Amino acid sequence: MPVNVDLLSWKVVAPIMANQLDGPGRPLNLLSREALAAATVLHAEVIMASGNENRLLRRALNLLD
């Protein structure tokens, strides 16, 4: 587990998710869009379980770099 865990309000996350719909977030499901938006706001790295790689989310994250 990480040392710090941050919580974000939907007031922060939802507008980012909406803005990403026309870009990297377009092909993603709701949970993946939320992860993408949270990573964007927090400038955080997204870790995925081995064998459970979300290729669309990984591609969207790479587009943000």
N, C-alpha and C positions, 0 to 999 in steps of 0.2 A: 504494500500500500504506500501511496505517496505520503510525504511528510505533511504537506498542506493540501487541503481540498477547498476549492472555491465554489461558491454558489452564485448563479446568475439569475436575475429576474427575467421573465419573459419580455418585459419592457425593453430589455437590452438585447436579448437573443432574437426575438421575432423580427425586428426590422432588418437585422443582418441577414437572417434566413431569407426574407423577402427580396432583399437586394441581390442575393446570390442565385436567385431563381433563373435569371437571364444569363448566368455565367456558369461557374463550376458546380453549383448546386442543382442544376436542372435535372440530371438523370437520377438524383438520389431520392431515397425514401425519407420519410419524416425524421426518423431517428438519426440517420446519417446526416441529414441537413442540420439537425441540432448539434451534432458533434462537430461538423464543419464550422458552424457559426461560433460555438463556444471556443474552439481552437483559435479562431480568428480573433475574437475579443481578448482572450487570455494570452495570445501569442504562445500557445502551448503545443507540445508534440502529442500526437494521437498514437497510442500504442494499441495494436490489435493482437489478439491471441494467435499463436502459431497454428496454422491449419484453418483459421477462420478469417482470413484476409478479405476485406471488403475492397475489391479492385476499383469500384467506382468512387468510393470515398478516398482511397489512396490517390487516384488520378486527380480528383478535385483538390486534395491537399497539395499535390505537386504543382498544380496550376497557380496556387496562391503564393508559392515561393518566389 
